[in-house]
Amino acid sequence: MIIRRYLVWASTATASQRAKAADALVRAYAQSPLSPSDRDDVLKALDDLARDESPEVRRALAEALSRSPEVPQAILAKLAEDGEAALPLLATSPALTTEQLVDCAAVGDVTAQMAIAGRQALPVPAAAALAEIAPADVLVKLAANEGAKLSPGVLERMLSRVGDDPEFQAALGTRRDLPAFTRQAIAARMSERLAQFAVQQGWLSPAEGERLHRQARDAATVAMAAEADASELARLVTHLIESDQLTIGLLLRALLSGETALVEIALADLAGISRDVAHAALYERKGAGFARLYRRAGLAEGLLPVFTAALDAFHDVAIKRPADGRLSPGLVAGALQGCRAMPEEAAAPVLALLEGFAAEAAEHAVTGESEISVTAVDERAGSELPRALAA
């Protein structure tokens, strides 16, 4: 009876009137205690609205359905592919499944993708679909949506596609859930862009621009390592290795900043050993374990005296401040002493690097911070090296 009355009424009603009827019919379907027969009639009326020739009516139906957790799936599927009329559903409907969102992200136009990118609690598969094919504007909106669940794989794909876009970098930088490797990738790209701009303006030579880029990138990397937990730090090291950013200069900066966890994981990965073995080698005082680890990691033999001197200084100097990734003047001074054990020709490049470190450490020195000698720093950790480094 309901459907017959509706069809008679709808045949003469204006599009605006039918649009208003959509909300009432959706509320009746979702909230009213209907008999099975009446419920079937309402469902048929909703299906009729979903096929209405007026976009205004179909959009009104989509808006009404987007507020309801109980939606007829056949009608939902039909409206979800209905161009502009589908936007309210794509943006907010709790009834859309992950599979439907993935399909709509894959086949929808940019407007549809924009609506999906702004959804709260957007599931990872839908975000992955957007990361794979959506244009930069959509990915900027996705990056800014803190409700979207962005897995490391999704973040990597977004970075590989639009990582150089300044708007994307800015949007991604506002997220509070970014893993350390993603923040490092953004910092590296931004420092590179700033250095290139300075070179283009004639303020720096290409060599000076590259040096500035490396310095800013490495300083940001060590600062992020200081804040990262163990799992984040391991992922960061993997990213640094894969992106060819794990350089001698970065490892030395980390050691001279007291961020030995970064050095441990990096050397363990490069040497193909466990982190426990690397840890024991780093904390063995005045022993040969670190030299074996260093060589096994494939690092430049000529710089071993500098690393050894820096490590000796680390054992003898403790920084009375929270770890923040900043260079320690005391540790830098210890590394400079190591240059004396190197041939003059080989020492010149690393001496320039260390003098730059010394200037940076002095510039960032904070009043009230001090460094004191200690009698023991985890001496037992390296007292007995595992056999993995004995060979």
C-alpha positions in Angstrom: 0.0 0.0 0.0 2.8 2.4 0.9 4.6 1.9 -2.4 1.5 2.4 -4.4 0.7 5.7 -2.6 4.3 6.8 -3.1 4.3 6.0 -6.8 1.1 7.9 -7.4 2.5 10.9 -5.4 5.9 10.7 -7.1 4.5 10.8 -10.6 3.4 14.5 -10.0 5.9 15.6 -7.4 8.7 18.0 -8.3 12.3 17.0 -8.0 12.6 19.1 -4.9 9.7 17.4 -3.3 11.1 13.9 -4.1 14.4 14.9 -2.7 12.7 15.8 0.6 10.9 12.5 0.6 14.2 10.7 0.4 15.2 11.6 4.0 11.8 10.5 5.4 11.9 7.2 3.6 15.5 6.4 4.8 14.5 7.2 8.4 11.4 5.0 8.0 13.5 2.2 6.7 16.2 2.5 9.4 14.2 3.5 12.5 10.5 2.8 12.2 8.9 -0.6 13.3 7.6 -1.7 9.9 5.9 -4.9 9.0 7.8 -7.1 6.5 5.3 -6.0 3.8 5.7 -2.3 4.6 9.5 -2.7 4.8 9.5 -4.2 1.3 7.4 -1.3 0.1 9.9 1.2 1.5 12.8 -0.6 0.0 11.1 -0.5 -3.4 10.5 3.2 -3.0 14.2 3.8 -2.1 15.2 1.8 -5.1 13.0 4.0 -7.2 14.6 7.1 -5.8 18.1 5.7 -6.6 17.0 5.5 -10.2 15.4 8.9 -10.3 16.3 11.0 -13.4 17.1 14.0 -11.2 20.7 14.2 -9.8 19.2 16.4 -7.0 17.0 13.5 -5.9 19.8 10.9 -6.0 22.2 13.1 -4.1 19.5 13.8 -1.4 19.1 10.0 -1.1 22.8 9.5 -0.8 23.0 12.2 1.9 20.2 10.6 3.8 21.8 7.1 3.5 25.3 8.5 4.5 23.9 9.2 8.0 22.4 5.8 8.5 24.3 2.6 9.6 21.6 0.5 8.1 21.5 0.8 4.3 20.2 -1.6 1.7 23.4 -2.9 0.1 22.0 -3.1 -3.5 21.0 0.6 -3.3 24.2 1.6 -1.6 26.3 -0.1 -4.3 24.3 1.6 -7.1 24.6 5.1 -5.6 28.3 4.6 -4.7 29.1 4.6 -8.5 26.7 7.5 -9.3 29.3 10.2 -9.9 28.6 13.4 -8.0 25.6 12.0 -6.3 27.8 9.4 -4.6 30.0 11.9 -2.8 28.1 12.0 0.5 28.3 8.3 0.7 32.0 8.1 -0.1 32.8 10.8 2.4 31.0 9.6 5.4 28.7 6.5 5.0 29.5 4.0 7.8 27.8 1.3 5.7 30.3 1.2 2.9 32.6 -1.8 3.2 36.4 -1.7 2.8 36.0 -3.6 -0.5 33.5 -1.0 -1.8 35.9 1.9 -0.9 38.8 0.2 -2.6 36.7 -0.3 -5.8 35.4 3.3 -5.7 39.0 4.6 -5.2 40.2 2.6 -8.2 37.4 3.5 -10.7 36.2 6.8 -9.4 37.3 10.2 -10.7 39.3 12.8 -8.8 36.2 14.1 -7.0 35.3 10.7 -5.7 38.9 10.0 -4.7 38.9 13.4 -2.8 35.8 12.4 -0.9 37.3 9.0 0.1 40.6 10.6 1.1 38.8 12.8 3.6 37.0 9.9 5.4 37.5 9.4 9.1 39.1 6.1 10.0 39.8 5.3 6.3 41.1 1.7 6.3 44.6 0.8 5.0 43.4 -1.0 1.8 41.5 2.0 0.7 44.4 4.3 1.5 46.7 2.0 -0.4 44.4 2.1 -3.5 44.6 5.9 -3.4 48.4 5.9 -2.8 48.8 3.8 -5.9 46.8 5.8 -8.5 45.4 9.0 -7.1 46.9 12.4 -8.2 49.0 14.6 -5.9 46.0 16.8 -4.8 44.2 13.7 -3.5 47.3 12.4 -1.7 47.8 15.8 -0.1 44.3 15.5 1.4 45.0 11.9 2.4 48.2 12.9 4.1 46.4 15.7 6.1 43.6 13.3 7.2 44.8 12.1 10.6 41.9 9.7 10.7 43.2 7.8 7.7 45.3 4.7 8.6 48.5 4.9 6.7 50.8 1.9 6.9 54.5 2.1 6.3 54.0 0.6 2.8 51.3 3.2 2.0 53.6 6.0 3.2 56.5 4.7 1.1 54.3 4.5 -2.0 53.1 8.1 -1.5 56.6 9.3 -0.9 57.9 7.6 -4.1 55.1 9.2 -6.2 54.7 12.7 -4.8 57.4 13.0 -2.1 58.9 16.1 -3.8 55.6 18.0 -3.7 55.9 20.8 -1.1 52.2 20.7 -0.3 52.3 17.0 0.3 55.4 17.4 2.5 53.7 20.0 4.6 50.5 18.0 4.9 52.4 14.8 5.9 54.5 16.8 8.3 51.5 17.7 10.4 50.7 14.0 11.2 51.4 12.9 14.7 51.6 9.2 13.8 54.5 9.3 11.3 57.2 6.7 11.8 60.7 8.0 12.0 61.8 6.8 8.6 59.0 8.9 7.0 59.9 12.0 8.9 63.5 11.5 7.8 62.5 11.1 4.2 60.6 14.4 4.3 63.5 16.2 6.1 65.9 14.9 3.5 63.9 16.1 0.6 63.2 19.5 2.2 66.9 20.1 3.0 67.8 19.1 -0.6 65.3 21.5 -2.1 66.5 24.3 0.1 70.1 23.7 -0.8 69.2 23.6 -4.5 67.4 26.9 -4.1 70.4 28.5 -2.5 72.6 27.3 -5.3 70.2 28.5 -8.0 70.2 32.0 -6.3 74.0 32.1 -6.4 74.2 32.1 -2.6 76.2 28.9 -2.5 78.4 26.9 -4.9 77.1 23.5 -5.9 79.7 21.9 -3.5 78.6 24.1 -0.6 75.0 23.4 -1.4 75.6 19.6 -1.3 77.5 20.0 2.0 74.7 22.0 3.5 72.2 19.5 2.4 74.1 16.6 3.9 74.7 18.4 7.2 71.0 19.4 7.6 69.8 15.9 6.6 72.2 14.0 8.9 71.5 16.3 11.8 67.7 15.8 11.4 68.3 12.0 11.1 70.2 11.7 14.3 67.7 13.9 16.1 64.9 11.6 14.9 66.9 8.5 16.0 67.1 10.0 19.5 63.3 10.0 19.7 62.6 6.7 18.1 61.8 3.5 19.9 63.7 0.2 19.0 61.3 -0.9 16.2 61.2 2.6 14.7 64.9 2.9 14.8 65.4 -0.5 13.1 63.0 0.6 10.3 64.8 3.9 10.0 68.2 2.2 9.6 66.7 -0.1 6.9 65.5 3.0 5.1 68.8 4.7 5.3 70.6 1.7 3.9 68.1 1.3 1.1 68.3 5.0 0.2 72.1 5.2 0.3 72.0 7.7 3.2 73.9 5.6 5.7 77.2 7.2 5.2 80.4 7.3 7.3 79.6 10.9 8.1 76.2 10.0 9.5 77.5 7.1 11.6 80.3 9.4 13.0 77.7 12.1 13.8 75.5 9.6 15.6 78.4 8.3 17.6 79.5 11.8 18.5 76.0 12.7 19.6 75.9 9.7 21.9 73.2 8.0 19.8 74.9 4.6 19.9 71.7 2.7 19.3 71.7 3.9 15.7 75.3 2.9 15.3 74.6 -0.5 16.8 71.8 -1.3 14.5 73.5 0.0 11.5 76.8 -1.9 12.1 74.8 -5.0 13.0 72.9 -4.8 9.7 76.0 -4.1 7.6 78.0 -6.8 9.3 75.2 -9.4 9.2 75.2 -10.1 12.9 72.8 -9.6 15.8 72.4 -6.3 17.6 73.5 -7.9 20.9 76.9 -8.8 19.3 77.3 -5.2 18.0 76.3 -3.8 21.4 79.0 -5.9 23.1 81.6 -4.7 20.6 80.7 -1.1 21.1 80.9 -1.3 24.9 84.1 -3.3 25.1 86.6 -0.9 26.6 90.0 -0.7 24.9 89.5 -4.0 23.1 89.7 -5.2 19.5 86.0 -6.1 19.2 84.9 -2.8 17.7 87.7 -3.0 15.1 86.5 -6.4 14.0 82.9 -5.2 13.9 84.0 -2.1 11.9 85.9 -4.1 9.3 83.2 -6.7 9.1 80.7 -3.9 8.3 82.9 -3.0 5.3 83.6 0.6 6.5 86.7 2.6 5.3 89.8 1.2 7.0 91.5 4.6 7.1 88.8 6.1 9.4 89.0 3.4 12.0 91.3 5.5 14.3 88.8 8.3 14.3 85.9 6.0 15.3 88.0 4.2 17.9 89.0 7.6 19.5 85.3 8.7 19.4 84.2 5.4 21.0 86.9 5.8 23.7 85.7 9.3 24.4 82.1 8.0 24.6 83.2 5.6 27.3 85.0 8.3 29.3 82.4 11.2 28.8 78.8 11.3 29.8 76.4 14.1 28.8 74.3 15.4 31.6 71.2 16.2 29.5 68.5 14.3 27.8 69.5 12.7 24.5 68.4 15.1 21.7 70.7 14.1 18.9 73.0 17.1 19.2 76.7 16.8 18.9 78.7 16.5 22.1 81.7 18.9 22.3 83.6 16.3 24.5 83.0 13.5 22.1 84.0 15.6 19.1 87.2 16.6 20.9 88.0 12.9 21.5 87.5 12.1 17.8 89.8 15.0 16.8 92.5 13.3 18.9 92.0 10.2 16.7 93.1 12.2 13.7 96.6 12.3 15.1 97.0 8.6 14.4 96.2 9.0 10.7 98.5 10.0 7.9 98.3 13.7 7.2 96.8 13.2 3.7 94.1 10.8 4.9 93.3 13.0 7.9 92.6 16.2 6.0 89.0 15.4 4.8 87.9 13.9 8.1 89.6 16.7 10.0 87.5 19.3 8.1 84.3 17.3 8.9 85.2 17.1 12.6 86.0 20.8 12.8 82.6 21.5 11.3 81.1 19.2 14.0 83.1 21.1 16.7 81.7 24.4 15.4 78.2 23.1 15.3 78.5 21.6 18.8 79.7 24.9 20.2 76.9 26.8 18.4 74.2 24.6 19.9 75.7 24.5 23.4 73.1 25.2 26.0 73.9 27.1 29.2 73.9 24.8 32.2 74.7 21.6 30.3 77.9 19.9 31.2 79.9 16.8 30.5 81.6 14.8 33.2 84.1 12.0 33.3 82.8 8.7 34.5 84.6 5.7 35.8 82.5 3.0 34.0 79.9 2.9 31.3 78.5 -0.5 30.9 82.0 -2.1 31.1 80.6 -5.6 31.6 78.6 -5.4 28.3 81.8 -5.8 26.4 83.9 -7.9 28.8 83.2 -11.1 26.9 82.7 -10.7 23.2 80.5 -13.4 21.6 82.3 -15.7 19.2 80.5 -14.2 16.2 83.2 -11.4 16.2 86.1 -13.6 17.2 86.7 -14.7 13.6 
